[in-house]
């Protein structure tokens, strides 16, 4: 089945969440891993094609890395999610959503103050 966007055209954009983890060369038996969850924009003509491209992207990203002076390897664990984008990619387009129910007293905890938003903070690697 070909999915359609909000104006009836076939969906051609997808969002993939890939899970990447790090194995350190100086630690044979790791009990915990540093993990990156990357949100990747995929252009494909079908959900299956998007899935294959998302897997390729994840595996292509594997390689040697150095984190905090420690050598190791980044490894692709798999996909956390793959969703279609139903709006055209443009300023203000809704590209992902989540729906859930919260108690009234939890509602305030869902939002952050301006100074706490990640886009307004220097990246972690620049803070050292």
C-alpha positions in Angstrom: 0.0 0.0 0.0 1.3 3.4 -0.9 0.8 6.0 1.9 -0.5 9.4 0.9 0.4 12.8 2.4 -2.1 15.4 3.6 -2.8 16.6 0.0 -3.1 13.1 -1.4 0.4 12.7 -2.9 2.4 9.6 -2.3 4.6 9.9 0.8 8.3 10.2 -0.1 9.8 11.3 3.3 10.3 9.2 6.4 12.0 9.7 9.8 14.2 7.0 11.1 15.5 6.8 14.7 18.7 4.8 14.7 20.4 3.5 17.8 24.2 3.8 17.8 26.3 2.5 20.7 30.0 2.6 21.5 32.3 -0.2 22.4 35.6 0.9 23.9 38.8 -0.8 22.9 40.3 -0.7 26.4 37.3 -2.4 28.1 36.6 -6.1 27.2 33.4 -6.5 29.1 31.2 -3.4 29.1 28.3 -3.3 31.5 27.0 -0.1 30.1 27.2 1.8 26.8 27.2 5.3 25.6 24.3 5.5 23.2 23.3 8.0 20.5 19.7 8.1 19.2 19.9 9.8 15.8 16.9 11.2 14.0 17.5 10.7 10.2 15.5 12.1 7.3 15.0 9.4 4.6 13.7 10.0 1.0 12.2 6.9 -0.4 9.3 5.8 -2.6 7.9 3.2 -0.2 8.0 2.1 3.4 10.2 -0.9 2.5 12.6 1.2 0.5 12.8 3.6 3.5 13.5 0.7 5.8 16.3 -0.5 3.6 17.8 3.0 3.3 17.6 3.5 7.0 19.4 0.3 7.7 22.1 1.1 5.2 22.5 4.6 6.8 23.0 3.0 10.2 25.5 0.4 9.2 27.4 2.9 7.0 27.9 5.0 10.1 29.8 2.3 12.0 33.5 3.0 12.5 36.5 3.8 14.7 35.9 6.7 17.2 37.6 8.4 20.1 35.4 9.6 22.9 36.9 11.5 25.8 40.3 10.3 24.8 39.3 6.6 24.6 39.5 4.7 21.4 36.7 2.4 20.3 34.1 1.6 17.7 30.6 3.0 17.0 28.1 0.2 16.2 24.7 0.3 14.7 22.2 -1.6 17.0 19.1 -1.1 14.9 16.1 1.1 14.3 13.9 2.4 17.1 11.3 3.7 14.8 10.5 4.5 11.2 7.6 6.8 10.4 6.2 8.5 7.3 6.2 12.3 7.1 2.7 13.3 5.9 3.4 17.0 5.2 5.6 18.6 2.7 9.1 19.4 4.0 9.1 23.1 4.5 9.3 25.7 7.3 6.7 24.9 9.9 5.9 21.4 8.7 4.9 18.9 11.3 7.4 16.0 10.7 6.9 14.0 13.8 4.4 13.8 16.6 3.8 11.8 19.7 0.5 11.3 21.4 0.0 10.4 25.1 -2.0 11.1 28.2 -0.6 12.7 31.3 -2.0 13.7 34.7 -2.8 17.4 35.2 0.2 17.9 37.6 2.6 16.4 35.0 1.7 18.8 32.2 4.1 21.5 33.2 7.0 19.1 33.3 6.6 18.4 29.5 7.9 21.8 28.5 11.3 23.5 29.1 12.3 27.1 29.7 14.1 28.8 26.8 17.5 28.5 28.4 17.1 24.8 28.8 16.3 24.0 25.1 19.1 22.1 23.5 19.2 24.2 20.3 20.1 27.2 22.5 23.0 25.4 24.3 26.5 24.7 22.9 26.9 21.1 21.9 28.3 18.9 24.7 31.6 18.3 22.8 32.1 22.1 22.8 31.5 22.5 26.5 34.8 20.8 27.6 
